[in-house]
Amino acid sequence: MSLFKAREWWSTSCGQEEGFDQASLCVSGLGNSGNETSMIIVGSHVGNIRVFCPNLPTASEAPSYKPSDLLIETSLPHPVLQLHVGRFISGSQQFHLAVLHPRSVAIYSLVIRGGNTDHGEQSALVFVYEHQLRRSAYSLIVGPFGGVKGRDFLCVQALDGTLSFYEQESFVFSRQLPNFLLPGPLIFVPSTDAFLTCNSHFHIDSYRYQVLADTSEDAKKLLIPEWSLNIGESALDIACVAHSASEVDILVLGEHNLFCLRDHGTLKFMCRFEFHPRCFFPYRTVPEGLLMVLIATDTGTLLVQNNTTLRWSAQLPISPIAISRASLQGMDGVIVLLSETGELQCCYLGTEPSLFVAPSIEPKPIDYQEAERELNYLGTVIRAFNDSSSVLLANTAAERELSVTVKPSQHSESRGESEVCYVAVNLSPHSAHAPLTKVQVTVVAHSPLLADPPSHTIPSLSEVYQVASYISVKGAASEYVWSLEVSVIVSYITASGIPRILTSTCQLPLRLVARPCNPAKEAEIKITLNTNIPVISLTDIFPEFNSSSAGPNILGCSLGSRVVTVIAAKMSTRYRLQSDSILPLALLVKQLVSRLERLSNNAEQQSSVNVTSSSPLPLELLFSAIESHLTFRKQVADLKDELGQLSVQFRSIERRLLTKMKDKKPAPLNQLDTLLTATQIEIIGVSHRLEQVFQDLENSQWGLGCAVELIHTLLKLSESPSKYTKTFYSAMSPVITDSDDQGWEDATYASLRYILNANKKQDPLTSSSNEPSIDISVMKKIITSVLDIIAESYSAGAVGSEVRKPISPIHESEEAEEEPAVPIGSRLGENRAISASISQNNRLLPGRLKTSTEVSGVPIDTSLVESDLTKLALSSPMQQNTEDDILWI
């Protein structure tokens, strides 16, 4: 970006959507004017030709386009590929226009009929003659081939590399260029009577006209260039500028460099670019004779270079595809620009004085009272902006503008080998006169659930519209599903330009991921739920699992390869869920609680249902899932490093092989080809292992999400939930996301440290000055410390209140007989009644009670048994007390 801008002198537009390229602009004179007065000739790809002759404005007029500046505008039947001006008619010294079409080259003459006024002159292009081409044309070159005087000949380059030569009205010969793949720039150098082009090997080749004419008679004779220079890149354009009567400078614009060659093929200088050039125009100044080059970049900047020195830089008003210099009405050095869209401008370089004067920098003393008042004011503005009432008003306004209804299908459908669920979203705008624009509907489901398609875009919404997505389970991962909730986010812009967002949720049917099966008699993991209402039949709670093996007190369901058994007690108000894996329990526990609450509300009972859990937290299983996730993350990182090292090794071997093969004297490969093959095989093997580890990492993410969700569910089902439960849920999210820079453990560790700092608890890992590396031991300590805070807050609420006796499915008479009379001591974990009573107050994790409590008439100092309780909760997290031995059916 330059600080200066090119000054616009004259501009116009050459049609719309016509298409222009570098060969569409020609600046020269027609008729008898020659090069004395320049005309701007523009041809488009749709066949339109326009001839402009801008006039100088008077002293009282500003430079602008006038209708009289357009001399000719005509439409030809074929696209215009290139334009040239020269002496193309025998016996005439006037300048005519040569127009290249895909299959012909035509010659036109400019005819001007005089009039009495400025508007009375009439100009027209008169067709003179035409050459039909046998091959599709690419470019046109004109010049005095063979050293003729006062005449210009034509050369047409075809797409297949064939050069066809015409001496004015007559066809002469044609010749095929060697080493040809794609057509490139081609020019004629009059001083050497040679043609220059860039072949497919990135070589600049020079062919004399006489050699081309001689070899055309003998097709078997090999065409050899007079000289060749390797520039190492493709050439965008080639131009020649006369240095003297016998010397010229050849300028080659490459993709990254500017080359200047002498007429015999030696390099004079080169300049490397730090940008991407689009077009250039070289010329020499008069009378100094300095070589100047105008270069237009892809950023719309014009660079003026003298040899390798940058003399000026200016920002252009357009991004040109073609550039030239013109002499308009005696005004020399006008820069003519043409863009791809047909914008034609005449500019000159200059500057405008800036009226802005930078103020002097004088440091002012800081007024701390004023700064404090401003800070308080800004804080008030921020709080008012984030006020929940304002958010509620915005949501209410959005609901008045658009109604969003989400209707999932109640039954899953078979789609190929997987089950899918149809989710329909109905959008109903309340006003048809004010359409909503840029409406986007996004369907979000928790992994491994997938939404297809995940989003819908509606440009304008003025009537009822419905979109739909299919929800399916990725692979055979039904046991990893921990939530059936689907969120639908609708964003749109109102007629007044205000953006709105609406969010709606729905629950998918359980049959999408679960199937009825025979219940299992034994299971390793058991979750017990207590309620305050009579037991409801399981066939009413889960009507989709009615089968011959299901009963009112027991049923089984399978999530993938995992079986979950749900049992309802006959003599108490308890439910039990048991399985050999923790993965499916997270979803089934949530489903059972939500369905119990819904059925109790439908039954219109006097008291609302209260569901609590008497099961300890499965911390050891959580830590196992975290350790597995960390292990797979480390494996992915190690395999990526190994793959990077092998890639570096593979590229090094390739470079050595290329070096040996480029030598003029072949050298032995020294088993480099064998090493290259072995490295490639190893890269493929590592890639396959990395793909498998990525799948294992994804499964570990889903398993960790199930474990975290079950922990949060059990915390919510405690009899007196802690005030930190929501904070803990926000800090340790069940949505597991990993990136190259940060994993789930890193984000969770930082959030849990915030909870410790907010409660003025010392971080157990801050004893060392260095930041600890996140591993399983670090996660165990930080999670245990936060759960200690939650347990203490629960115990503090329970101190002073009467310790309630847990509900037992055994009759009171039998339970009284089984009360132990032994003191509480080292056998605390083995005593059923004591562990049950203490677990009532220390349900979440063994807390550190500040006072002694009394259980069954025996005083207990919890400081003496704290370590035993911790070991009990961590070493055997899912062992039930002796109540598990009671028959439930």
URPE-V174770 format. One record per residue. N is the residue number from 1. RES is the residue in three letters. PSI is psi as a letter, one per 20 degrees, with the letter a starting at -180 (NA if undefined). Layout:
[[N,RES,PSI] [N,RES,PSI]]
This chain:
[[1,MET,p] [2,SER,q] [3,LEU,h] [4,PHE,q] [5,LYS,q] [6,ALA,p] [7,ARG,p] [8,GLU,p] [9,TRP,h] [10,TRP,q] [11,SER,q] [12,THR,r] [13,SER,p] [14,CYS,m] [15,GLY,a] [16,GLN,p] [17,GLU,l] [18,GLU,h] [19,GLY,p] [20,PHE,q] [21,ASP,a] [22,GLN,h] [23,ALA,j] [24,SER,i] [25,LEU,p] [26,CYS,p] [27,VAL,o] [28,SER,a] [29,GLY,q] [30,LEU,q] [31,GLY,c] [32,ASN,i] [33,SER,h] [34,GLY,c] [35,ASN,j] [36,GLU,g] [37,THR,o] [38,SER,q] [39,MET,q] [40,ILE,o] [41,ILE,p] [42,VAL,p] [43,GLY,q] [44,SER,r] [45,HIS,i] [46,VAL,i] [47,GLY,j] [48,ASN,p] [49,ILE,p] [50,ARG,p] [51,VAL,o] [52,PHE,q] [53,CYS,n] [54,PRO,p] [55,ASN,q] [56,LEU,p] [57,PRO,r] [58,THR,r] [59,ALA,h] [60,SER,i] [61,GLU,q] [62,ALA,q] [63,PRO,p] [64,SER,r] [65,TYR,p] [66,LYS,q] [67,PRO,h] [68,SER,i] [69,ASP,h] [70,LEU,o] [71,LEU,g] [72,ILE,p] [73,GLU,o] [74,THR,q] [75,SER,p] [76,LEU,q] [77,PRO,i] [78,HIS,q] [79,PRO,q] [80,VAL,o] [81,LEU,h] [82,GLN,q] [83,LEU,q] [84,HIS,q] [85,VAL,p] [86,GLY,a] [87,ARG,n] [88,PHE,j] [89,ILE,p] [90,SER,p] [91,GLY,j] [92,SER,p] [93,GLN,j] [94,GLN,q] [95,PHE,p] [96,HIS,r] [97,LEU,p] [98,ALA,p] [99,VAL,p] [100,LEU,p] [101,HIS,r] [102,PRO,h] [103,ARG,j] [104,SER,r] [105,VAL,p] [106,ALA,q] [107,ILE,p] [108,TYR,q] [109,SER,p] [110,LEU,p] [111,VAL,p] [112,ILE,p] [113,ARG,p] [114,GLY,r] [115,GLY,r] [116,ASN,h] [117,THR,r] [118,ASP,h] [119,HIS,i] [120,GLY,i] [121,GLU,p] [122,GLN,p] [123,SER,q] [124,ALA,q] [125,LEU,p] [126,VAL,p] [127,PHE,p] [128,VAL,f] [129,TYR,r] [130,GLU,q] [131,HIS,p] [132,GLN,p] [133,LEU,q] [134,ARG,h] [135,ARG,q] [136,SER,p] [137,ALA,q] [138,TYR,g] [139,SER,r] [140,LEU,p] [141,ILE,p] [142,VAL,q] [143,GLY,r] [144,PRO,m] [145,PHE,p] [146,GLY,j] [147,GLY,k] [148,VAL,q] [149,LYS,p] [150,GLY,j] [151,ARG,q] [152,ASP,p] [153,PHE,r] [154,LEU,q] [155,CYS,p] [156,VAL,p] [157,GLN,p] [158,ALA,r] [159,LEU,h] [160,ASP,j] [161,GLY,j] [162,THR,p] [163,LEU,p] [164,SER,p] [165,PHE,p] [166,TYR,p] [167,GLU,n] [168,GLN,d] [169,GLU,i] [170,SER,q] [171,PHE,p] [172,VAL,f] [173,PHE,r] [174,SER,q] [175,ARG,p] [176,GLN,p] [177,LEU,q] [178,PRO,r] [179,ASN,l] [180,PHE,p] [181,LEU,g] [182,LEU,q] [183,PRO,q] [184,GLY,a] [185,PRO,q] [186,LEU,p] [187,ILE,r] [188,PHE,p] [189,VAL,o] [190,PRO,h] [191,SER,h] [192,THR,i] [193,ASP,l] [194,ALA,q] [195,PHE,p] [196,LEU,p] [197,THR,r] [198,CYS,o] [199,ASN,a] [200,SER,i] [201,HIS,j] [202,PHE,k] [203,HIS,p] [204,ILE,o] [205,ASP,q] [206,SER,p] [207,TYR,p] [208,ARG,q] [209,TYR,h] [210,GLN,h] [211,VAL,g] [212,LEU,h] [213,ALA,h] [214,ASP,g] [215,THR,i] [216,SER,h] [217,GLU,h] [218,ASP,o] [219,ALA,h] [220,LYS,i] [221,LYS,p] [222,LEU,p] [223,LEU,o] [224,ILE,p] [225,PRO,q] [226,GLU,g] [227,TRP,q] [228,SER,q] [229,LEU,p] [230,ASN,o] [231,ILE,i] [232,GLY,j] [233,GLU,r] [234,SER,q] [235,ALA,p] [236,LEU,h] [237,ASP,q] [238,ILE,p] [239,ALA,q] [240,CYS,q] [241,VAL,p] [242,ALA,p] [243,HIS,h] [244,SER,a] [245,ALA,h] [246,SER,i] [247,GLU,q] [248,VAL,q] [249,ASP,p] [250,ILE,o] [251,LEU,p] [252,VAL,p] [253,LEU,o] [254,GLY,a] [255,GLU,h] [256,HIS,i] [257,ASN,q] [258,LEU,p] [259,PHE,p] [260,CYS,p] [261,LEU,q] [262,ARG,r] [263,ASP,i] [264,HIS,j] [265,GLY,j] [266,THR,q] [267,LEU,p] [268,LYS,g] [269,PHE,r] [270,MET,q] [271,CYS,p] [272,ARG,p] [273,PHE,q] [274,GLU,k] [275,PHE,r] [276,HIS,o] [277,PRO,q] [278,ARG,g] [279,CYS,r] [280,PHE,r] [281,PHE,o] [282,PRO,q] [283,TYR,r] [284,ARG,q] [285,THR,q] [286,VAL,p] [287,PRO,j] [288,GLU,h] [289,GLY,k] [290,LEU,q] [291,LEU,o] [292,MET,q] [293,VAL,p] [294,LEU,p] [295,ILE,p] [296,ALA,p] [297,THR,r] [298,ASP,i] [299,THR,j] [300,GLY,k] [301,THR,p] [302,LEU,p] [303,LEU,p] [304,VAL,o] [305,GLN,q] [306,ASN,o] [307,ASN,d] [308,THR,j] [309,THR,p] [310,LEU,o] [311,ARG,h] [312,TRP,q] [313,SER,p] [314,ALA,q] [315,GLN,p] [316,LEU,q] [317,PRO,h] [318,ILE,r] [319,SER,o] [320,PRO,q] [321,ILE,i] [322,ALA,q] [323,ILE,q] [324,SER,r] [325,ARG,q] [326,ALA,q] [327,SER,o] [328,LEU,o] [329,GLN,l] [330,GLY,i] [331,MET,o] [332,ASP,q] [333,GLY,k] [334,VAL,p] [335,ILE,p] [336,VAL,p] [337,LEU,q] [338,LEU,p] [339,SER,r] [340,GLU,h] [341,THR,i] [342,GLY,j] [343,GLU,p] [344,LEU,p] [345,GLN,q] [346,CYS,p] [347,CYS,r] [348,TYR,q] [349,LEU,p] [350,GLY,r] [351,THR,q] [352,GLU,p] [353,PRO,p] [354,SER,p] [355,LEU,i] [356,PHE,p] [357,VAL,p] [358,ALA,p] [359,PRO,q] [360,SER,q] [361,ILE,o] [362,GLU,o] [363,PRO,p] [364,LYS,q] [365,PRO,q] [366,ILE,p] [367,ASP,o] [368,TYR,h] [369,GLN,g] [370,GLU,g] [371,ALA,h] [372,GLU,g] [373,ARG,g] [374,GLU,h] [375,LEU,g] [376,ASN,h] [377,TYR,g] [378,LEU,h] [379,GLY,h] [380,THR,g] [381,VAL,g] [382,ILE,g] [383,ARG,h] [384,ALA,h] [385,PHE,h] [386,ASN,j] [387,ASP,p] [388,SER,h] [389,SER,h] [390,SER,h] [391,VAL,h] [392,LEU,h] [393,LEU,h] [394,ALA,g] [395,ASN,h] [396,THR,g] [397,ALA,h] [398,ALA,h] [399,GLU,h] [400,ARG,h] [401,GLU,h] [402,LEU,p] [403,SER,p] [404,VAL,p] [405,THR,p] [406,VAL,p] [407,LYS,o] [408,PRO,q] [409,SER,q] [410,GLN,i] [411,HIS,q] [412,SER,q] [413,GLU,q] [414,SER,p] [415,ARG,n] [416,GLY,c] [417,GLU,j] [418,SER,r] [419,GLU,p] [420,VAL,q] [421,CYS,p] [422,TYR,p] [423,VAL,o] [424,ALA,p] [425,VAL,o] [426,ASN,p] [427,LEU,p] [428,SER,n] [429,PRO,q] [430,HIS,i] [431,SER,p] [432,ALA,i] [433,HIS,i] [434,ALA,n] [435,PRO,q] [436,LEU,p] [437,THR,q] [438,LYS,l] [439,VAL,p] [440,GLN,p] [441,VAL,p] [442,THR,p] [443,VAL,p] [444,VAL,p] [445,ALA,q] [446,HIS,p] [447,SER,q] [448,PRO,j] [449,LEU,p] [450,LEU,q] [451,ALA,p] [452,ASP,o] [453,PRO,q] [454,PRO,i] [455,SER,q] [456,HIS,q] [457,THR,p] [458,ILE,o] [459,PRO,g] [460,SER,p] [461,LEU,o] [462,SER,i] [463,GLU,r] [464,VAL,p] [465,TYR,q] [466,GLN,p] [467,VAL,q] [468,ALA,q] [469,SER,q] [470,TYR,p] [471,ILE,p] [472,SER,r] [473,VAL,p] [474,LYS,p] [475,GLY,b] [476,ALA,l] [477,ALA,k] [478,SER,h] [479,GLU,i] [480,TYR,i] [481,VAL,p] [482,TRP,i] [483,SER,p] [484,LEU,j] [485,GLU,p] [486,VAL,p] [487,SER,p] [488,VAL,o] [489,ILE,p] [490,VAL,o] [491,SER,q] [492,TYR,r] [493,ILE,p] [494,THR,r] [495,ALA,h] [496,SER,j] [497,GLY,j] [498,ILE,p] [499,PRO,q] [500,ARG,q] [501,ILE,p] [502,LEU,q] [503,THR,p] [504,SER,q] [505,THR,r] [506,CYS,r] [507,GLN,p] [508,LEU,q] [509,PRO,q] [510,LEU,h] [511,ARG,i] [512,LEU,h] [513,VAL,i] [514,ALA,q] [515,ARG,q] [516,PRO,q] [517,CYS,r] [518,ASN,p] [519,PRO,q] [520,ALA,p] [521,LYS,h] [522,GLU,q] [523,ALA,q] [524,GLU,h] [525,ILE,p] [526,LYS,p] [527,ILE,p] [528,THR,p] [529,LEU,p] [530,ASN,q] [531,THR,r] [532,ASN,j] [533,ILE,r] [534,PRO,q] [535,VAL,p] [536,ILE,q] [537,SER,p] [538,LEU,h] [539,THR,h] [540,ASP,h] [541,ILE,g] [542,PHE,m] [543,PRO,h] [544,GLU,i] [545,PHE,j] [546,ASN,o] [547,SER,r] [548,SER,h] [549,SER,i] [550,ALA,q] [551,GLY,r] [552,PRO,h] [553,ASN,i] [554,ILE,q] [555,LEU,r] [556,GLY,q] [557,CYS,q] [558,SER,p] [559,LEU,n] [560,GLY,c] [561,SER,j] [562,ARG,p] [563,VAL,p] [564,VAL,p] [565,THR,p] [566,VAL,p] [567,ILE,p] [568,ALA,p] [569,ALA,q] [570,LYS,h] [571,MET,j] [572,SER,a] [573,THR,l] [574,ARG,q] [575,TYR,q] [576,ARG,p] [577,LEU,p] [578,GLN,q] [579,SER,r] [580,ASP,i] [581,SER,q] [582,ILE,i] [583,LEU,g] [584,PRO,i] [585,LEU,h] [586,ALA,g] [587,LEU,g] [588,LEU,h] [589,VAL,g] [590,LYS,g] [591,GLN,g] [592,LEU,g] [593,VAL,g] [594,SER,h] [595,ARG,h] [596,LEU,g] [597,GLU,h] [598,ARG,g] [599,LEU,h] [600,SER,h] [601,ASN,h] [602,ASN,h] [603,ALA,i] [604,GLU,l] [605,GLN,r] [606,GLN,h] [607,SER,q] [608,SER,q] [609,VAL,q] [610,ASN,o] [611,VAL,p] [612,THR,r] [613,SER,p] [614,SER,j] [615,SER,q] [616,PRO,r] [617,LEU,p] [618,PRO,m] [619,LEU,h] [620,GLU,h] [621,LEU,h] [622,LEU,g] [623,PHE,h] [624,SER,g] [625,ALA,h] [626,ILE,g] [627,GLU,g] [628,SER,g] [629,HIS,g] [630,LEU,h] [631,THR,g] [632,PHE,h] [633,ARG,g] [634,LYS,h] [635,GLN,g] [636,VAL,g] [637,ALA,g] [638,ASP,g] [639,LEU,h] [640,LYS,g] [641,ASP,g] [642,GLU,g] [643,LEU,h] [644,GLY,g] [645,GLN,g] [646,LEU,h] [647,SER,g] [648,VAL,g] [649,GLN,g] [650,PHE,g] [651,ARG,h] [652,SER,g] [653,ILE,g] [654,GLU,g] [655,ARG,g] [656,ARG,g] [657,LEU,g] [658,LEU,h] [659,THR,g] [660,LYS,h] [661,MET,h] [662,LYS,i] [663,ASP,q] [664,LYS,h] [665,LYS,o] [666,PRO,p] [667,ALA,q] [668,PRO,q] [669,LEU,i] [670,ASN,l] [671,GLN,j] [672,LEU,h] [673,ASP,h] [674,THR,g] [675,LEU,h] [676,LEU,g] [677,THR,g] [678,ALA,h] [679,THR,h] [680,GLN,g] [681,ILE,h] [682,GLU,h] [683,ILE,g] [684,ILE,g] [685,GLY,g] [686,VAL,h] [687,SER,g] [688,HIS,g] [689,ARG,h] [690,LEU,h] [691,GLU,g] [692,GLN,g] [693,VAL,h] [694,PHE,g] [695,GLN,g] [696,ASP,h] [697,LEU,h] [698,GLU,g] [699,ASN,h] [700,SER,h] [701,GLN,g] [702,TRP,g] [703,GLY,g] [704,LEU,h] [705,GLY,h] [706,CYS,g] [707,ALA,g] [708,VAL,g] [709,GLU,h] [710,LEU,h] [711,ILE,g] [712,HIS,h] [713,THR,g] [714,LEU,h] [715,LEU,g] [716,LYS,h] [717,LEU,j] [718,SER,q] [719,GLU,h] [720,SER,n] [721,PRO,q] [722,SER,q] [723,LYS,i] [724,TYR,j] [725,THR,g] [726,LYS,h] [727,THR,g] [728,PHE,h] [729,TYR,h] [730,SER,h] [731,ALA,h] [732,MET,n] [733,SER,q] [734,PRO,i] [735,VAL,o] [736,ILE,o] [737,THR,p] [738,ASP,q] [739,SER,r] [740,ASP,h] [741,ASP,h] [742,GLN,p] [743,GLY,r] [744,TRP,h] [745,GLU,h] [746,ASP,g] [747,ALA,h] [748,THR,g] [749,TYR,g] [750,ALA,h] [751,SER,g] [752,LEU,h] [753,ARG,h] [754,TYR,g] [755,ILE,g] [756,LEU,g] [757,ASN,h] [758,ALA,h] [759,ASN,j] [760,LYS,k] [761,LYS,p] [762,GLN,p] [763,ASP,p] [764,PRO,i] [765,LEU,j] [766,THR,j] [767,SER,h] [768,SER,q] [769,SER,h] [770,ASN,q] [771,GLU,p] [772,PRO,q] [773,SER,p] [774,ILE,o] [775,ASP,a] [776,ILE,h] [777,SER,h] [778,VAL,g] [779,MET,h] [780,LYS,g] [781,LYS,g] [782,ILE,h] [783,ILE,g] [784,THR,h] [785,SER,g] [786,VAL,h] [787,LEU,h] [788,ASP,g] [789,ILE,g] [790,ILE,g] [791,ALA,h] [792,GLU,g] [793,SER,h] [794,TYR,g] [795,SER,h] [796,ALA,h] [797,GLY,h] [798,ALA,i] [799,VAL,p] [800,GLY,i] [801,SER,q] [802,GLU,p] [803,VAL,o] [804,ARG,q] [805,LYS,p] [806,PRO,q] [807,ILE,p] [808,SER,q] [809,PRO,j] [810,ILE,q] [811,HIS,q] [812,GLU,h] [813,SER,g] [814,GLU,h] [815,GLU,h] [816,ALA,h] [817,GLU,h] [818,GLU,j] [819,GLU,p] [820,PRO,q] [821,ALA,j] [822,VAL,q] [823,PRO,q] [824,ILE,p] [825,GLY,c] [826,SER,i] [827,ARG,k] [828,LEU,g] [829,GLY,i] [830,GLU,i] [831,ASN,p] [832,ARG,g] [833,ALA,g] [834,ILE,g] [835,SER,h] [836,ALA,g] [837,SER,g] [838,ILE,h] [839,SER,i] [840,GLN,h] [841,ASN,h] [842,ASN,l] [843,ARG,h] [844,LEU,g] [845,LEU,q] [846,PRO,o] [847,GLY,r] [848,ARG,n] [849,LEU,p] [850,LYS,i] [851,THR,r] [852,SER,q] [853,THR,r] [854,GLU,o] [855,VAL,p] [856,SER,k] [857,GLY,j] [858,VAL,p] [859,PRO,p] [860,ILE,p] [861,ASP,o] [862,THR,h] [863,SER,h] [864,LEU,h] [865,VAL,j] [866,GLU,g] [867,SER,h] [868,ASP,h] [869,LEU,h] [870,THR,g] [871,LYS,h] [872,LEU,g] [873,ALA,h] [874,LEU,h] [875,SER,h] [876,SER,m] [877,PRO,h] [878,MET,j] [879,GLN,p] [880,GLN,q] [881,ASN,a] [882,THR,i] [883,GLU,h] [884,ASP,i] [885,ASP,i] [886,ILE,q] [887,LEU,p] [888,TRP,i] [889,ILE,NA]]
